[in-house]
Each structure stands twice: as structure tokens, then as C-alpha cells.
Amino acid sequence: MVMFELLLKNQLSAPKKVKFKNEILARVQGQKSGTSNDEIKFYKTELLPYFIKLSQHNPVFSVTEQLRLLVGVWTPIWSTISFHESLPKRIQEQSFQIFQHDGYCASVARYIMGKEPYLSHTFHSKLPAYDFMVIQKYGVQNGKWYLQNIDRFQAFKNREIPLNLESVYTWFTDVLNTKVKLNASKLALSKALELENIDINYTNYLKQTSLAPSQVFQHLYIDNDWRLVKTQTDASHLPSYTISVKRQ
């Protein structure tokens, strides 16, 4: 009941927006990653009043103006999109969403396998990290944002060397210039996704989520450092929600 009292207040000053963000962050940080259904339930019971209130005070409604804020690097800190947790052990601080001026964007995440308690430190420290990247095209159609999956890439790296912004940009730029743009006419994801050394159940799930068709997304709220995003593949599917914070 206390949270829903937030909806009764008409004004949301800058300090109150900061307070809202901090309260959302505190709730999300205390939330353990679960299934998509768990996250949807958490959204409805814990976050919905905040989303509604912030959406009522979205400072930038025009998608043209939103482009100025969208370009840059973001990290999803919470989402009901199953893709973000398609594989176990995603490292949130090593997860990135890059939006460029040229209409290309990428979602990159690192997964650390072998952290099961029954495995010794010596054993799992020798296992590689798994880096996964989906490259997309984004733009505006009929006054709405859309995403179109273009291709996806994977790499096994030394887990002792963190995936940072510089290495992500290098990987993204290299793949974009040497592979994606050279095959820009091949928009369909036709090649098979082979995930060596990854559990087959996670492989099949990741194939399904990374092969999702184009999506329409809406910024329920966007400013210089926060995005509350509603994403939907089509009207027959339930929408998904993501909170992203600006990295650069």
C-alpha cells in the first residue's frame, strides 16, 4: 500500500526522481536472478508503481530527441527478458549495450562457468570465460523504435582478464567492419550457433532467444543516465521490461 501512495503524488521533482531511482536500485540489487516468470512477478509486485510514476514524468517523449540520449554504452541491471539470463553466471558489471550513431548496436555479456561449489578453485580457474555478442540494427519506424537482430558471435577468453569497455568496443568494431557490414544484405540469422563446452539445454535456449525477430521498444523513461524500456515482438506477446544504466 505504501508504494502505491507514490502514484497519488502529482509532482516529481528532480530530487524525488533521484530518490525513486535509488529505491528501484536498492530493490533490484537485493533481487536474486530467477526465471522469467519470477522476474515478471517481481515487476508487478515491487516495481510497477515506480515504473508508472517515472513514465508519467518521462522528460523526453520524442524518439528523435531520445536518440541523443540513447547513443552510448549501457548496462542492463534488471530485466524480464530471458535472453539476459539465457546462460548461467552472467557477470552484470561485464555486460554492455552499445548504441552507435550509424544505427548499429550490440548486446555483449560475459558468463563465468564452473563456479559450482563442488569444483575446486584450481579446476574452475582454468576454465575460460564465455563472451556472447548479439549485433542489431536499430532505428525508427512510424514514430517507434525497433530492433532487428543481425548476427551473433561468441568467444572463449581468459577469465582472469575482465571484459572491459575497451575490449568490448574493439571486438564490436572489428566484427562490425570485417563481417557485418560486408554482409549487410544478409539480415536473416541463418548460420548455426555452436556453443562448444556449453550445456545443451542452455545452448538450445540461447539459440531460441538470440533468434528472436525484430522488436519494438519504448522508453517509458529516459534521461542522461537511466532507461526504463518496454520491449515487445508483436501485440500477441507479453511485453518485457528492462532497467539500464548509462556507462558512457
N, C-alpha and C positions, 0 to 999 in steps of 0.2 A: 504493500500500500504506500509506503514512503516513497518508493521510486516513482510511482505513478503520479505523485503530487508534483513531480517535475513538469509534467505536461500541463499543469494548471497555471504555470507562470508564463506570462506573456513575453517578458523581456529576457534576453540572454546576452548580457554584456560580455566584453572581451575577457574579463577575469572569470566570469561564470563559464565561458567556453573552455578556458584552461582547466577549471575545476572539473568540468564534465569529462574532458579528455583524461585527466589524471585518474578519475574514478573508473572510467572504462578500462584504462591501462591496468589499474590495480585488480579489477575483476578478471581481466583476460590473463594476466600473469599468474594468477592463482588457479587458473583452469588447466587441468591436465588434458592433453590431446586425446580425443576419443573417436568414436565412429562419426560419420556424417550426421546420423540421427541424433547422437549426443550433442553435437555442436548446434544443430537446429533447435533442440530443446533448450540449450543454454542461451541461445539468441532470444528465444521467445520469453523465457522466464527472467533473464538477467539484463539483456542488452537492449531489448526493443524500446523501452521508454527513452533511453539515451539516443538511439538512432532517430526516433521520431522527432525528438526535440531539436537535435542538431540539423536534421533535414529541413525543419521549419525555418532555420536560420542559416541556410547554405549561402555563403557570401557570393558565390559565383554560379549562376544558373546557366549562362550561355556556354555551349560547348566550345565555341570559338575562343572565348576568354579562358575556358578551363585548360586549353592547350598550353597556355603559358605556364600554368602551374603543374600540369601533368608531366611535361618533359623533365627527365632527371632519373634518379635512382631511388627506388622504394624497397621496403621490406614488409611482406605480409606478416603481421604479428598475431592474427587470428582470422580464421576463415571457415565457412561451411563447405567450401569447395573441396571435394575429396582428393583432387589432384595434389594438393599441398602435402597431404599425408599418405600418398599412394604407397610410398615405401617407408619402412620404419626408421627411426633415429634421424629425422631431419634436423639439421642444425639451424635454428632460426637466425642467429646472427650471421650465418653464412648463406642466407637466402636473399635473392635480389630480383627486382623487377626494373628493367631499364627501358625507358621510353625515349626514342630519339626524334629529332625534328623531321627526319626523312620518312616517317611512317612505319618504321620497323621497331619492334620491341622484343624483349626476351625475358623469360622467367627462368632463373637459374637457382638451383639448390644443391647443397651438399648433404649427403647421407653417410653416416658413420656406422658401418655394420660391425657385428661381432662384439657388442658391448654387453652381451648376456653375462650375468653374474657367474655362471658356471665355467666360463672361459677365463684362462689366466691372462694377466696383463701382457706377459711376454708373447702369448699367441695372438691376441687381438690387436696388439700394437703393430704387428707386421702385416695386418690386413689393409688393403688400400681403401681410401675414401672413394665413394661413388658420386660423381658430379653429373647432373642431368640438366639439360637446357632445352626449352621449347622456344622457337623463334616464331613470331607472329607479325602480321601486318595489322595496323590499327588506323582508324580514320572515322569520318562522319558520314552517315547516310541518312537522309531525311531527318536531319537535326538530331540524330542519335549516334553515340559512339558504338563502334563494333570492333570485334577482334576476329581475325582469320588465321587459324593455325597454318604455318608454312612448312616447318620441318622440326625435327628434334635430334639432339645429339647427346652423346654420353662420353665420359672419360673416367678412367680409374687413376687416382693420383695419390701421392704420399700424404697420408692422413696427418703427419706431423707438420705439414706446411699448410696453414689455413687458406681457405679460398677467400681472397680479399677483393676489394673493388677493382684494383689494378689488374689482377689476373682475370677477373670476370670480363672486364672491358676488352682485354687482349683476346680472350677466347671468342667472345661475341663478335668483335670486329673482324677477326681473321676468318671465322666461319661465314659471316655475312658477305664479305668481299670475295672470298675464294670459292664459295659453294652456293649460297642462297641467291645472290644477285645474278650469278651466271646461269641459274636455272629458274629465273623468276616466272617463267611461263608454266612451270610445273607446280601448281598450287596444291594439288592433291597430295596427301601423305600416302604414298604408295609403297615405300620400302618397308621391309620388315624390321621390327625393333627387336634386336637380340641383346639381351641383358645377361652376359656371362656371370656366373657365380652369384646370381640373384635367385632367390626362391621363386619357383614357377608361379605360385599364387600371386605374388607381388608383380611379377612380370606381366601376367595377363591383365591385372587390374590397371597397371600403368599404361599398357597398350590402349586399353579402352578409354581412359581419361585423357591421354595425350592426343587421341584421335578425334576428340570432340569437334563438332562442326563450328562454324562461325558463331560468335556470341555477341549479343547486345549488352552493353553495360551502361549503368547510370551512376553518376556521382550523387549520392544522397547528400554528401557533404564533401567539400574540398577546399583546402586553404594551402598555405605555403608548406605545411608540414604534416597534414593529415588528409587521408581519403577514406570515406565510408562508401563502399562500392556495392551496388546491386547488379548481379550478372544473371543472364537468362539466355538459354539457347533458343527457345521459342516459347510461345504462350502456353503450350501444353505442359511445360516442365516447371517445377517449382524453382523460384529464384534462389540464388546463392548470395551470401554476404561476406565481404572481406574488409578488414581494417588494415590499412597500410600506413606506414610512417616514412617520411622523407629521409633519405640517407645523404643525398647530394643534389 
